[in-house]
């Protein structure tokens, strides 16, 4: 037993010494690495870190519904110099000065300050560094990167957003869908060859970059250009602070175009103040004024069961007091039917209707139409608007709300509500992303139209559409009237609230028009808002004409696209159809674009930028081309005022449309007087006034 214990102790001692020896060796190795050979290993680690290259991923492209590229990455280089490695310093400096326009003094100053490594230029195109590359100098470092560009520059800038110099998104679709667009950077460990080029070190692992996914939008860039052009003209013409326009498909909630003016160039965002970079159509909140009266109209039709043409209200000749507060109209109205109250936008008439509605009913309809909450659009920064809780309603809140005050809405909320009237009563969720495409154009995600809830019945929708069509034909929205297709809509004029003074400013207004067309099968809902116009400020005078001009251009383009599609199916070749789009009164560029989508030969006669007449060119009975006559001066030629007395409003408007006149209409029925008189010389765009009286 004693010998056995001694043997055991010997083995334990041997094991202990062996383990101790191992730990001693490990300890010595650590001491050697961390202390004795510290400098060597630090230099080796630093070299690995310095030579670890990030392989940038190409950011995905953004495309419109037709496949046009709205945003994409292009290859560029960052140029750096390692002064201590430069072999051909003078040749390199001379080439940089010549190709990149950087003075020699600047280069020398940068090298003195950072002799090991310094960037001298960013965002350099491949063609501009080609000669520099040919010098094959080890001190010249060309880092491959990607630059975000926007082929349509200012068009749709507020929707797309923009990126900083490192391709980090700072707004719009770029920010909203960054997880899909950005891709995944790769990396590698590189060594430098004898010429100073960085080449992969196969002794170290690496990872390839993965490019970002492409995103298709519901936006149509052709419609977007129309909105941008017309909003610029409108804001400048009215000398307004800014303007907003939104075009949507009312049946699906798709955003087809959205314009804020002033706009900006997303490739140079630093040139603009922060206020211009905002997408005011979804961030800014306004008291909308009379465009909000559709909510009161809906509640009256469904809750009070009013009859549009039999129920009448006395509008107090323009002044009315209720619950100690005053309400006014811009014209003195007496007895008006419910239909005429909305056609003439009588605040007093609407207030009297609202007096029959309790605040709970009014609040319910406001909420159901989507006000006081975000629409859920796939864009960052959306505001929920302003809607007080029912408990905070005063005795008069629902009265002021009935004609668009004591309520804050975004332009997107407002047009979404009008879409519900246009599509049969359903509140749709607005959206901009159509699909996200992965490798091989595989659809990773798709958006589908989404019904939020039914706001009004289909019957109420039809009645409201009829009333809104009357607003354009007979009421305050007559400046939006077009003979070629039917429009339903509502004007709005609201005093803007001054936050500093805590009151409404009678000198500053929001002029608006919201509607949809064509009425029989609405394809488009359109909102126009002009903030702080100088001079005329009524929505019917400022915003309605813009709606009309945009609507005309949109429908011309839409008709051309539809006809081209039909022709492509082989059903109705162009030579056998009479549906050539009418491009008269359109700008030359727009008219040419519309007609060329039909593969027609387009020729011009005359000078100027406006099409005054078009003429078909036929061969073998088929239309092969179009001649467009241009003459800006002829648009100002004298015209003769037709005789309109005794004619119906429809007959009078038809005659006036032939000479491009939009009259100011007072009353209804038969024309009893006109200005100017029949036979008088008039000029295009001169105001014409008609006075009508029931027959």
N, C-alpha and C positions, 0 to 999 in steps of 0.2 A: 504493500500500500504506500509506503514511504517513497519507494523508487517511482511508483506511478505518479505520485503528486509532484515529484521533482521533474519528471519528464513533462508533465502538463505545464508547470510553471515556466519551463524552458521554451515551450512552444508559444505560450502567451507573451513571453518577453520578446521572442523573435518577431511575432506579428506586430507588437507595439513598435519595435524599432523600425520595421518595414514601413508601417503607416506613417510614423514620424518622419522617416526619410522622404516619403512621397510628398508630405506636406512641406517639408523643408525645401524640396526641389521646386514645388509650385510657388512657395513664397519667394524663393530666389528669382524665379522667372518673372514674377510680378514686379519685384524690385528692379530687375534688369529692364523690363519693358517701361515701367512707369518712372524710373529714376535714372538708371545708367544710360539706357538708349532712348530716353524720352524725346529728345530732339529729333532723332531719326524717325520714330513712329509718328510723331506729331506732323512732321513734314509730309510723310506718306499719306496720313489721313487727310491733311489739308489739300493735298494734290487730288485725292479722290473726290473730296467735296467740290473743289474748284472745277474739276473735270466732269462733274455730274451735270449733264445737260437735260433741261426740260424740253421735251418734244411737244410743241404746241399742237392742240387739236383744232382742226378747222371748224369754225362755228357754222351751224346749220343755216340754210337759206330760208328766207320768208318769201312766200309767193302769194299772189292774189288768186281769185277763183278761176281765172283763165290761164294760170301758169306763168304769168309775168313775174319776174324776180324783183322784189321790193327791197330786199336787204341780202347781202352776201359778204363772204370773206374773200379778200384777194391777198396773194402772197406779197410780202414786203420784207425788208431787212432793217435791222438795227446795226449801225456801223460803229465799231469800237476800235480803239488803238491800244496796243501794248507797247508803250514807248521803248522799254528796255529791249524789245525783240525786233524793233524795226531795222531792216537791212537797207531799204531804199527810201530813206526818210524824205528826201527832197522830191523824188518822183511821186511818192504817195501823197504828200502834201499838195503838190501841184495838181494831181488828178482829183483830189477831194475838192480843191478850190474850184476847179473847172466844172466837175460834174455835179457837185452838191452845193456850190455857191457859198462855201464857208471860207472866210478870209484866212490867210496864213497866220496872221497875228492871233486869231482866235484859237487855231489848232495848237500853236506853240504854247499859248497860255494854259490850255487844257492839259497838255503833256507835262509841263513843268509842275502843275498842281498835282497830277495823278500819273506818275511815270509808269506804274505797273499796269493800269487798266483804266480806260475812260471812254464813255460813249460820246461820239461826236455828232451823230445824226440818227433820227428815228423815222419810221414810215417811208423808207426809201424803196422805190420800185426796182424790180430786178434789172430793167434796162439801164438804170442809172448807176448800178454797181458793177456792170459787166467789165468795163475797162479796169476798174479797181481790182477785180478778181484776177484779171490777166497778169497783174504785176507779181502775183504769187509771193507776196511778202509775208513772212511769219508774224509780223507785228500787226497785220490787218485782220480783224476778226469780224466776220459777217454772220450775224445771228438771224436765222430764218424765223419770221413771225407772220401773223395774219392781221390784216387791216379791214375793218368793217366799212363797207361802202353802201350807199343808198342810191341806186340808179335814177330814181325819180326825185331826188333831192328833197324839196319842201313838201311834195305831195304825200299825204298820209303820215307826216312826221309825228303828229301827236298820238297816232295809233301805234306806230311802230316803236317809238321811243328811240334811244340812242345808247352808244357804248362809250366808255372812256378809252384812254390810250392803251390800256391793257385788255381791251375787249370785255370789260366788266359792264353788265347792263345797268342802265340808269333810267328806266321808265318804259311804259308801253308793253307791247308784246315781247320785246327783248327781255324785259324783267319778268313778266308774268310766266313765260315758258322757258326761263333760263335753264332749268334742269334738263330740258330736252335739247335745247339749242347748243349748249356749251360743249358737249362732248366730254372726253376724258383725256387729259394730257398724259403723255408717256415720258419715259426718261431713259438715259443711257450714260454709261461712263465712257469718256472719250480720251484718247491720247492725241498728241500733236505729232504729225509727221515732220519730215525734214523741211517741208515748205510752210509749216505752221498751220496746216489744215487740221481740223478736229475730225478724227476717225474713230469708229466704235472700237472699244477694247473688248475682245471676245472672252477675256478672262473674267469679266464681270457680267452679271445678268442685266437685263434691261426690260423695258415694257413699251410696246408700240402704243402710239396715241390712237384714240378712237374718235372719229369725226362726229360732230353733232347731227341731230336729226333735222330734216326739213319740215317746215310748217306751212300748210296751205290755209289761207284766210277766206272768209266769206266776202271780203272787200273786192270791189271791181275797180281797178285803177282808172279806167275810162270815166266811170261815174265820179270817182274821186277828183279827177282833174277838172271836171265840170264844176263841182262844188267849190273847189279852191279858186278857180277863175272867177266865178260869179260872186263869191263872198268878198274877194279882194275888190272887185269893182263896186260892190254895194257899200262896203265900209268906207272906201275912199270917196265915193259919190256923196254919201250922207255925212261925211266928215265925222264918223262915229269913233268911239273908243276901240271897239272890237266887234266881232261877229262870230256866230256859230251856226253850223248847219249839220243835220244828221239825216241820212237816207237809210231806210230799213225796208225789209220785206215784211209786211204786216202779218202774213200767214205763217211765217217761220220764226221771226225774231232775228233773222240774220242782219248784221250791220253791213250795208253795201258801201257806204262811204261816210266819213265824218270829217268835218273841216272846222278848224279854228283859225281865224285871222285876227292879228298878225300870226303868220306861221314862222317856222325856223328851219334851218338846214341841219339835219341830224349829224352831218359830218363835221360841223363846226359849232357845237352847242355852247361853247364858252363865249361866243360872240353875243349871246342873247341874255337878257335879264331873266331871272327865275320865273317871273310871272308869265312870260311868253312860252316857256317850256311846259307849263301846266296844260293838261287836257281839260280845259274849262267846261267842256260838254258833260263831264262826269264829276268834276270836283266842285264847281261853283254852284251856289244855291241862290235862286231868285224868287221873288213873289211874281207869279206869272201873269197876273191880270186876267183878261177875259178869255184867254185860251183854256183856263181852268173851268169855264162854265159848262163844259161837257159833263162834269161830275154832277152839277146841280140838275142839268137836263136829264141825266140818267135817273137820278133819284126821283125827280118829278114824274117822269113817265112810268116808273115801276112802282113807286110808293104812293103817289097821289093820283095816278091814273088820269093825268091831265089830257085833254083833247087839244091838239096843236092848233086847230082852226076854229074851235068853238069857245074854249075858255079864254077869257080876256081879263086884262089887268090894267088899272089906271096908273099911268107912269108920271103923274103929278107935274107934267110940263117941265121936267128937268130938275126939280128939287123936292126932296122928301126927307122927313125926320121920323126916326123910329127909335124908341128906347133912349131918347135924349141925344142921338147922334144923327148927323146929316149925311145923306147920300145924294149923288148927282149924276146926271147924264151929260154927254157932250152935245146933245141936241134935245130940244124940247119935244117930248112925246106925250100924247094923251092916252087914249085907249089903244092897246095893242094886244093882238092874239099872242099865244105862247110862241107860235112859230115866228112872228114878227119881232118878239122880244129878243129871241136869239139871233135872228138875221140882222137886226139893227144893233145888237149888243147893248141893250138897255140895262144898265146896272140896277136901276130902280125896279124894273120889271123882274129881274132875277132875284133881287132882295125880297120882293113881295112873294115870290114863289117859295123862297127859302124860309120865310116866316111861317109857312104852312108845314115845313119839315122841322122836326125836333132835332136837337144837336146830336142825339145818339144815331139817328138815321144818316145824317150828313157825315158823321165820323166814320160810320161803317162803309159808306160808298167811297170815301176818300182812301181808306185803308185798302179796300178791295181793288181799287185801281192802281195800287202799288206805291202810293205816296207815304212818306215817313219811314221808308225802309230801302236798303240797297236793292237794285234790280238783280244783282248777282252776275253782272256782265264780267267776262274774263279779262278785265283790265285792272291794274293797280290804282289805288287812290280814290275809289268811288265814294261819294258822299251819300248818306242816307236821307239828306234833306232835313227839313224841320217841320214837325207836326206835334203840337202840344198833346199831352194825354187828355182824355175826355174830362178828367177831374179838374184840369186847369182851364177848360173852356169858360169864357165869360158869357154873359147873356147875349153878347153880340158877335162872338167869335165865328159862329157858323154863318152869320149874315155876311160878314166881310169875306169869309172863305168862299162864299157862293160865287163871288166874282173875282177870286184870285188874290186875296190879301190875307194876312195872318196865316200864311202857309208858305213854306220854302221848298222849292222843287229844283231838281237838276234838269237840264234839257233832255237827258236820256230818259228820265222818269216820265217826262211829259209826252214824248213821242211814243213811248211804250204804251201809255194809256190810250193814245189815239189809234195805235195798232189794234187794240182790243175792240174799238168801235168798228174798225175797218174789216176785221176778220170774222165777225159774227159773235163777238162777245168774250173772247178768251184772252187773258193776260199771258203773253209769251215772255219767256226769259230771253233777253237779248244776248247774242254771242258773236264772237269774231273768229275764233279758231274753228276751221272746218275739219282738218285732219292733221295728224302728226305722222310723218312717214319715216320708217326705219330703213334698214338695209334692204335693197332690192325693192324700194317703194312699198314695202309692207306697211299696212296701216296699224300703227301702234295704238292710236287713240282717235276717235271720231266724235264730233258733236252732232247731236240730233235735235230737231226742234222740241222744245219742252213747254208744255202748257202748265202754267202755275195754278190757275183756277179760272172758272167762268165768272166773269164780273157782271155781265148783263145778259139778258136773253137774246136769242137771235132776232126776235121780233123788235126788241128795243134797239138793237144795233141797226136794223134796217130803217127804223123811224129816225134815229139820230143821223144816219148817213144822209137821209133825205133833207133834214133840216140844215145840215152842214153844206150840202150842195146848194141849198137856197141862199146861204150866207154868201157864197161866191157869185151866184147868178143875180141876186136881188139886194144883197146887203153890204155890209162893211168890207167884205172880201172881194168886191167886184174887180179890183185891180189884178186879181189872180186868175180871172176868167180867160179861158181859151175855147175857141169854137171847135178845135180839132179833137178834143177829148174832154171828158167831164172831170171836174175837180170838186172834192168836198173838203171843207176846212174852216178854220176859225181864226179871226184876228185877235190880237192882244196888245194892249197898251198899258203899261204899269209905271207908276212913279217909283224910282229907286230909293231904297232906304239909306239914309246917311247915318252910319254907326256913331260918328262923333257927335252929331247934333241930336241923335235919338229921335229922328223924325223923317218923314218922306220929303225928298227934295223935289219941288215942283219944276225945277229946271232940268232934271235928269230923268230919262225914261228908258224903258226896255220895250222896243217894238218887235212884235213877233207874229208869225203866221205858222200854223201847224195844220196839216191835212194829208190827204191821200188821193191816189188816182191810179188808173181810171176807175170811176165809181162802180161801174157794173161788175168789174172783177179786179179789185185793187191789187196792184203789183208793187206799188211803192208808197211808203209813208215818208213825209218830208217835213222837217222842222227848220224854220229860219228864225234866228234871234239877232237883232242889231242893238247893241248897248250904247246908250248916250249919243243918238244921232243929233246932228245940229240942224236947225230949221224944222222941217216937218218931222214929227215924231210918232204919229199914229201908225199902228201896225198895218192898217189897211193901205197906207200910202208908202211906207218904207219897206216893210217885209213882204207884203203880198206880191208886188211886182218881181221881187227876187225869186219867190216861189214859182211864179209864172214862167220866168225865163229859164230857170233850172228845169222845171217840169217839161217845158217844150224840148229842151236839148236831151233830157233823159229819155223821153218817149221816142224821139227821132232815132236815137242810138239803139234803144231797145227794139224798135220795129225793124231796124236794119239787121240786127242780130237774129231776130226771129225769122225774117225773110231769108237770110243767108242760110240758116239752118234748114229751112224748108226746101230751099233750092238744092242744098247738099244731099237731101234725101232723094232728089230726082223727081219730086212730085210736081213742082211748079218752077220750071226754069225761068230765069229772069226775062228771057225774051217773050214769055207768054203770060206775064203777070203785070198788072197795073199798079202794084203796091210799092213803087219806087218811093223812098222816103222824101218828104218835102223838107229841104234844108234852107229854104229862103229865110232871110233875117238872121241866119246863124253866121258866126265868124268863119272866115275862109278855112282855117286850119281844122276846125271842128267838122265843117261840112265835108271837106275832103276825106277826113278820117272815116266818117260814116259811110260815104259812098264807096270808098276803096275796100271796105269789108265785104262788099258785094262783087268784088273783082270787076268793077266797071272802070272804063277809061275816063278819067276826070280831066277836063280842060277848063281853062279860065279865060274870060274875056274882060278887059277893063282893068282898072286899078282900084285899090282900096282893100278893106278887110272885111266887108260885109257882102253877103250874097243877096242880091236884089231880085234875081230871077234865075230859074234853071230850065234847061231845055234838053230833051232826050235826043240821043243820036241812035237811029235804028238802021239795021242792016238785015235784009231778008226777013223783015217783020219782027226782028228781035232787038231789044235794047242792048246796045254794046257800049254806050258811053253817055256821059252827061256833060253839057257845057254849063258852067256857072258864070253868071254875069256879075261883075264886081264894079261898084261905083258908089263910093262913100257919099259923094256930093248929091247923088240922086235921092238919098234918104232924107234930104232936107228940102226937096222940091215942093213947090206949092201944090196943095190939093184942094178940091172943092168939097165943101160941106154938103152932104145929101139932105134932102127933105125928109124929116122923120116925124113930123106932127101927124097924129092920127094912127101911127103904127104901134104895134105891141112892142114890149121891151125886147123880146126875142128877135123880132124883125129889125128893130133899130140896131141892136148889137151886131147882127149879121152884116148889115150895111157898113157899120163903123169898123168892123174887123177887117174889111177889105182895104181900108186906108190906114190900118194899124192904129186905131184910136181906142182908148179905154175910157169911157165916159164916167162922170160923177152922176149917179142916179139918185133922184129924190122921189120917193113914193113908189107906187105900183099901179099896173094897169096899162093905160094908153098914154102915149106921149102927148102932152098938151102944150109944151114949149121946149125950145132948144136954144143952146148957145154954143157956137156962133149960129147965125141965121143961115137958112138954106141958101146955097150958092156963094157963101162967103169963102174967101181964100184962107186956108189954114195950113199949118206946118205939122209934120209928124211930131208926135209926143206932146202936142199942145192940149191942155185940158179942155174937154168938152163936157157940158152939163145938160142933163135931160131932166125935165120935171114930168112926172106921170100922175095920173089920176084914174081910179077905177072907172070902167065904162058903165 
